[in-house]
């Protein structure tokens, strides 16, 4: 497949290019596009064959549901048959933005989108290109992250090109994603609102709107092999570079000492360290992800892909953040490491 690549400035959008990309989607094609979270791989959510193309392009397991993207909260009723009060409050406070709400689906949504579940995950992205693309296509857009299944999600168009060139009809380069991690996913179909995946909206922010909110038990561990995941990112190893990842979690000074010790005895070379702030690790590659959780989130996937580009075989990752946004970073680190975590006492 010959993949068309276009550059669109989100602050001065070329509407003719957007319309061209929208027509590709409307006619059953696949388009990679930027959102505020990560780059998405979009298909017409009402076209089962088009959506099946997403799974083929990514090599994605068929029991892993997709998120349906809409341009406006007023369109939620076109894909969901029930919109409880909790969902209305969430859309009013956090949309457009990095929040996905799980609702009971309408029959028009093909089962391939929802992996056979009777629920649909719905999000209204805030990125101007994403919203204009949805409007131009005239259809809801099913879209996971635009990467090969299991690999770090793309936050730049060059990441998408590495994974998707020749696999999709078009790639839109709209610059770097501002959040850097996928959306928060919350299920409001049960007795209690439950966060299934932490992301760009924190549990504290959601609690301020809904009152109490629960955290799913699988946030820091994977769903079992025989279980059906209720949203993306719950079951399989995700966000993983080619290198093996080990997460060192604990008090910053002790984490530093433990990684230094691990570097002295590590036999897998070259080795990289992902650290908070600037550190003098004796490693082949040292990449800093800033000093707070939002910076860590924004830089994490880009750093993991940079380690791959540099041929690193082993990555030691610091984690010492316990604030609200830190849970989202922790979730992605645990998944990228296949839950190989060293708790430093």
Secondary structure, DSSP 8 states (H G I E B T S, - for coil): ---EEEE--TTS--HHHHHHHHHHHHTT--EEE--SSS-EEEEETT-HHHHHHHHHHHT--TTS--EEE-S-GGGGGGTBS---HHHHHHHHHH-SSSEEEEEEB-TTS-HHHHTT-SEEEEE----HHHHHHHHHHTS-EEEEESSSTTS---SSHHHHHHHHTTTSSEEEE----SS-S--EEEE-SSSS-EEEE--SS-HHHHHHHHS--EE-TTTTS---TTS--SSTTSSS--S--SSEEEEEEE-HHHHHHHHHHHHHH--SSSEEEEESS-----SSEEEE--SSHHHHHHHHHHHHHHHHHTT-SEEEEEE---STTHHHHHHHHHHHTTT-EEEE-
